Amino acid sequence: MPRREVWRKNFEIYRMPIIITGPAVFSALSDQKKVIGKNILKDFLLVGQAYDLVGAYIPLKQLREFIEAILHTIKTKPNFIFHLQRDGLKDVSELFKFVRKNRRTDFGKMSSIELVYFHNKLQSYFYKAQGRLTLTTWFVDSDGEDLTKFLWGMVENKIKESNLNLNPAEVFSILTTPDKASMSLKEEIEALRILLLIKADKSARKLFSHKDPKYIENNLDRIESKLKNKIISHYKKWLWVPYTYIGPAYELDYYLTMWSGLLRQKVNVNKNLKILESQIRNDRKLRFNFIKKLQLNTKEKKYFDIAADIIYLKSYRKDAWFYYCYLLEFFHKELAKRLNLSLQQVRMMTPDELNIAIRKGSFDSNILNQRFIKSAYIFRGLKSKVYAGREAEKFLLSQNIEKEKVVKLDMLKGTSAYPGHARSYVKIVNLPEEMHKMKQGDIMVARTTFPSLVPAMKKAAAIVTNDGGITCHAAIVARELKIPCVVGTKIATKILKDGDKVDVDAAKGIVKKLK
């Protein structure tokens, strides 16, 4: 690509090997015609260091042209997009079913040919589940929050035209809230129902009054077998939830600690269950009332239906991706044994390289080690190449990558993901190992959020992220937890540091640094 073409960073994801991103990029590039009728995105660059995807870049011209095309399609063919996403939902559900069916597969008993066949089948489910939905649930809001601005402007105009005394942030949040429970909400409700059973059983109540999860685990046989089986089944069903791309999954002691803590804190379980179980129903009623008050016509209502659908599907699609990665770890561990490589090294291989290595019984470990140090994974159309180590550094120096500007500010502006106000101290939390810093009532600031950070998010008085748009993970979780949230600041983690006192006015999307 000519040096004059500017590469713009579209996203970054920590604890995600670039090789895991590759198949998602390939499927998205392959599915453009199904969504907008033509191929606009032709080039994609992924840059990795160790297990981190430090930058995913797209030529600026291609990126803006594609976003404008997808937004135009939503505006002019909302029914087409809505049905396209319904089909995508089925594909994601099929990936879930395939992983669930095969999560206990003993790969050690498979021949090399069987491993290749299984891998190809798993990849085919992944491609179908991610391709179209990545285009509609990610890109449209990924560079300047185009969809968010379009819908926000509509809300403000409707409120002004109707001369209503309504908070635009609240209206916007409710109109774009999905009417289906997310996986995390379902898991939380199920966990609380089990806690009710623990509270109702004298032996279980006594056992879970202990603080030590190991003691509880070692004595689970003392409680009624049916309840013990429900506890173990819940753990096995949901252990993958925080896995994201490279794990780890939950251990049993996570759930035992959680139930024990809630029991000892004498949390009103019935009250919390009632709130969670009525959440979707209450939001649905509010949404209906706002649609009526704003007098949205059929087409305008469809725009917000698509936005709510995008938010739900992005979360559901990512959950399926995490479940896929959870299964992939067992597959990778078997390959590591057969190829005499480490799990880290296997995670540096592309899907095609994996199949070749399985057949050959070997792969050059030096290449994989170099990729772990530095890597550049370039897509030109549907063809790709991986540069490693010094070769990657040299390649990146030859590219015209847009530089990110760092400025000093006392005020940040973003988008309101959920309205509200909070004033407290900042804690930067980008990784699970940083969650210990969070205390109840702190302001959580992150580049982006993902499922394994949810325990920290639940403690926050407000959440602020660099990443933005109504479809980002922080926005989705903030709606569920009803926590004030400002997304899309772009530079919050660069401007703020641990201990800074800030005022968050999420209704206006403003974060002020206080002296």
Sequence and secondary structure as in RCSB ss.txt:
>XXXX:A:sequence
MPRREVWRKNFEIYRMPIIITGPAVFSALSDQKKVIGKNILKDFLLVGQAYDLVGAYIPLKQLREFIEAILHTIK
TKPNFIFHLQRDGLKDVSELFKFVRKNRRTDFGKMSSIELVYFHNKLQSYFYKAQGRLTLTTWFVDSDGEDLTKF
LWGMVENKIKESNLNLNPAEVFSILTTPDKASMSLKEEIEALRILLLIKADKSARKLFSHKDPKYIENNLDRIES
KLKNKIISHYKKWLWVPYTYIGPAYELDYYLTMWSGLLRQKVNVNKNLKILESQIRNDRKLRFNFIKKLQLNTKE
KKYFDIAADIIYLKSYRKDAWFYYCYLLEFFHKELAKRLNLSLQQVRMMTPDELNIAIRKGSFDSNILNQRFIKS
AYIFRGLKSKVYAGREAEKFLLSQNIEKEKVVKLDMLKGTSAYPGHARSYVKIVNLPEEMHKMKQGDIMVARTTF
PSLVPAMKKAAAIVTNDGGITCHAAIVARELKIPCVVGTKIATKILKDGDKVDVDAAKGIVKKLK
>XXXX:A:secstr
  TTSEEEEEEEETT  HHHHHHHHHHHHHTHHHHHSS    EEEEEEETTEEEEEEEEHHHHHHHHHHHHHHHH
H HHHHHHHHHHHHHHHHHHHHHHHHHTT  GGGS HHHHHHHHHHHHHHHHHHHHHHHHHHTGGGSSS HHHHH
HHHHHHHHHHHHT    HHHHHHHHTS SS  HHHHHHHHHHHHHHHHHH HHHHHHTTSS HHHHHHTGGGS H
HHHHHHHHHHHHHTTTT TTT     HHHHHHHHHHHHHTT  HHHHHHHHHHHHHHHHHHHHHHHHHHT  HHH
HHHHHHHHHHHHHHHHHHHHHHHHHHHHHHHHHHHHHHHT  HHHHTTS HHHHHHHHHHT   HHHHHHHHH E
EEEEETTEEEEEEHHHHHHHHHTSEE        SEEE EEEE  EEEEEEEE  SGGGGGG  TT EEEES   
GGGHHHHTT SEEEESS STTSHHHHHHHHHT  EEE  SSHHHH  TT EEEEETTTTEEEEE 
